[in-house]
Amino acid sequence: MPDLLPGPISGVRVGIDVGGTKTHLRAVASRLLADQVYSSEGWVPADFRRAAGFLAELIARTLPGATPLAIAVGAHGCESAEDGAALGRELELLVGAPCLVVNDAELLAPAVGLGDGIGLVAGTGSVAVGRDSAGRPVYVGGWGWLFGDEGSAPGLIREAARASLAARDRGEDPDLLAALLLDAYQVSEVTDLPDAMAAHAGAREWGSRAALVFDALEGGSSVAEAVIEDAAEALAQLIVQVAARGVDPSGVAVGGGVILNQPRLYDAFVRRLAMLLPDTAVHRLDVPPVQGALVIAERMVHAGAGLAEVEVA
């Protein structure tokens, strides 16, 4: 539990990064007031009131007695401007402070110091986000572990199984990737993987085994190599699609546990993107994404908390 604050404090800026597995809250005034990480268990972005209650409870627990001047939230699962506005309104009713809610990928560009740019997340999910010349948010990807999220942890394990099944259909013997999947799911045949994986489905369940793809890659699996290259291509295409919808592609900020912790995927993505958009500079996130939320909160303060006028990416 954080230490209690010494009496009421004014001028507090709050930044929150809500990810698929953890939520990071950081607050500043004239000094750092709080820097806490919580579980995201209970986060349901589709239920705006419940999601607002989740955030308000964390703020009250972390900053008892504080009066926020501005609150900026990057929210996993917030996939449209309408969703962000609805959640922001619900949160304002609970905390009595100006609130701005955006997709968590929108935190990356301000976190790395880009005034404008595209944010790419590849972790529990994958999505690319930017703002067009009119300031409207553009979201590409983020379809979830079942239908999309290529390059994410669950996406990688899903595509690893698909690639192993395709190799079997070509008459190839199971390679190291297939062997690792069979062992992880305790089945003896590649054709048994779909049922075994369906019995343990979900972003966290599948994502927890994503390291198997990279283990197989290091062991020389050609199937794993193809899975990684395909994931890198899919992530690069997210940036291309965002740019095609009027977003400046000159700077891309990259974050997410999978792509940042797996150099082979990161390097493959940078290589593919350079082929598709040679003038784009890639910025690797080297600070917590919540720092981007604080940057947005500062912009809100400087804009007089006029949320409609705030540019966040």
N, C-alpha and C positions, 0 to 999 in steps of 0.2 A: 504494500500500500504506500502511496506517496505521502510525504510529510504534509501536515496541514499548513496552509498558507497563513502568514502572520497578519490576520485581519483582512478587510476588504482591499482589493487592489484594482485600480482602474487602468484603462488603456491596454487591456489584455487582448492579444491576437492569438487565435487558436487555429492550428492546422491539424487535420486528421487525414490519415491514409488508411482506408478500409480495404484490405486485401481479402483474398479468398480464405486465408487461414489465420491471418493476424491483423490487428488494428493498431496503428501507431499514432499516438496523440502527442503533440508538442505545443507548448504555449510559451509565449514571451511577453514581457512588458518592457521595462527598462533592463531586464535580465531574463535569463532562462528560468521559467517557473516550473515547468513540468516536461518530462520526456519519458512517456510510459508506453509499453507495448502490452496489448491485451489479446486474448483469443477473439476471433471473429465468430465464434459459435453463437448462434442466435441472430446473426445478420441476415435479414430477408429483404433485399432491396425492392422486390415487387410489392411489398406491403409498406407503403410510405409511412403510415402512422407507427407501425412497429419498428421500422428502420430509424425513424426519427427518435423514438423512445430509446432505442439502443444507443444512439449517439448522445442524446441528452443525459442519459444515465452515466455514461463514461465521463462526460464533461463535469457533471456534478460530483462524481466520485474523485476525479483528479484535481479539480479546482474548486473546492468548497469555499463559498463566499466571494469568489471572483466575479467580476462583471465583464464579460467579453465585449470588446469593441467591434470585433469582426471574427467570423468563423468561416473557414474555407475547408471543404471536404472533397477529397478524391475518393469516389465510391466504386468499388468492384460491383459490377452488375447494373450500374446506372448507364444505360446505353443510348439515351437520347436527351436532348435539351429539355423536353417536356418532363421526363422522369426527374431530372435534376431540379427543375423549378418546383415540381410538386413536393419533392422531398425537402427542398430548402424551405418552402412555406411551412410545412409541418414542423420542421426543426425550429424555425423562428418563433412559432407559437409556444413552444416548450421552453426555450432558453431566453427569449426576449432580446435577441441580438440579431444584427444582419448576418445572414447565412448564404453562402454560395456553394452549391453542390455540382460537381462535374465528375466525369468518368475518371477513374484513378490513373489512367494513362495520360491524362492532361496535366498531371503533376510533374511529369518527367522534364518537359521542355523548360519550364521555369526553374526547376531544381538544378539544371546544368547551366543556367544563365542565358538561355535562349529567350529573346523577347517574343519571337514567333518560331514555330517549329512543329514537327510531328513527333508525337510520343508513341513508342512501340513497347508493349509489354509482352513478354513470353515467360510465363511462370505457371500458376495454377490454370490460367487461361491465356489467350493471346488476342490482342486487339491493337489497332493503330488508330490514333485520334489526332485531329488537327482542327484548325479554324480557317475558314475561307476568307476572302478579302472583305466580306461583309460581317465577319465576326461570328458566323454561324458554325456550330460544331459539326464536324464530319467524322463519322465512326465507320470503320471498316473491320470486319471480323467480329470476334467476340460472340460466336454463335453457341458456345457451350461445348462441353466435352463430348456430347453424343454426336453432334452434327458438324462440328468445326474445331476451332481452337488449334489449328495446325501449328506445330512448333512448341506447344505447351507441354507440360508434363503428361497429362492424360492423353493428349493428342499423339504424342510420340509412341506411347505404349499401344494405343489403338492401331496406329499405322504400322507398328512393328508386327503386330499380329496379322494384319492384312497382308503385309509383304511376305511373311512366312507362309501364309496360306497360298499366296500367288506363286511362290517358289515351289511349293508342293505340287500345284497344278501344272507347273512346267516340267514336272518329273524330277526335280532336283532333290537331293538328300537334304535333310535338315542341317543348317549350319549352326554356328555357335549361338546366334540370336535365338533361333528356334529352341535350341537346347536349354537356354536360360529361361525362356518363357515356359517351357514344359515343366521345368523344375519348380519355378515360382508358383505355378498354378497346380502342381502335383497331378499332371495328366501325362499320358504316355504317347499320344498322337497329336500332331498339329491340328487335325480336324476336330479335336476335343476342346481346343482353345476357346471358340466362341461361347459355348455353353458355360465353361468354367469362368470366363471373364464376365459374362452376363450375370452369373450368380454373385459376383463381387464387383458390381458396377458402381460408377460414381467418380467424380473428379478426384477426390482424395484417394479412393481405392486404387484407381488406375495410375494416378500421378505418383503414388508412393513407389511404383516399380519402374519409373522412367529411367533410373540409373542403369537398369539392365541393358538398355540400348547402347549407352556409352561404354559399358563394360564389354559388350560384344564388339563394338567398334575398335576398342583398344586391343581386343583379341584377334582382330583381323577379319571380322565378319563383313563380307561384301554386301549382304542384305542390310545390315545396320548402317553401313556407309550410305547406301541408297536412301534409307529412311531419313538420315540426317540431311543429306543434300536436298531431298524433296521438302523437308521442313524449312530449310533455309530459303529455298525458292518461294515457298508459300508465304513466309514472313516478308520477304522482299516485295512480293506482289501486293501485300497489304499497303506498303508505302506507295507503290506505283498507283494503286487505286485511289488512295487519299489524294495524291498529287493531281490525278486526273479530274478530281472534283473541285479544283480551284484552290488547293492549299499549297503554300510555298514549300517546296521540298528541299530547300537549301540546307536545312539542319534537321537531323533526326536524333532524338534522345532515346537510348535503348535501356530498358530495365526489365526486371523479372528474374526470379531465382534460377530458372533453367538456363536462359541464354547468358546470364552473367557468370554462372558457375560452371558452364561447359564451354571451354574455349573452342572446341571443334565446331560447335553449332554457331557460336558468335562469329568466328572467322569465316565460316561458310556463308553466313548471312551477309557480312560486309563485302565479301567477294562477289556474291550474286547481285547485291544492290549496286555496286560499282559498275557492273556491266549494264544494268538497266537505267540507272540515274547517275552518270559519272560525275556530275557536279554537286552531288549531295555529300555533305560532311556528316559522319556518324560520331555521336558523342556518347561514350559509355558512362552510364550513371555511376558516380563514385560517392554519392551522398544518399542518405535515406530519402525516398520519395516524399516523405512528409515535409521535407524542406521546401519542396515546390508548393505545398499547401500554404506554408507560412508566407512565401513570396506573394501568392495570390491574396492572402489576408492583408498583407501590407498594401497591395494595390487597391484593395477595397477601401482601406482607411484613407489613402491618398486621394481616392475618387469621391470621398465623402460618403462612402458606403452606398453609392448609387449603383446597385447591382447591374442595372441594364447597360451601364457604360463601361463596365469592367472588361478589359481584354485579358484573357488568361493564357493564351498561347500564341 
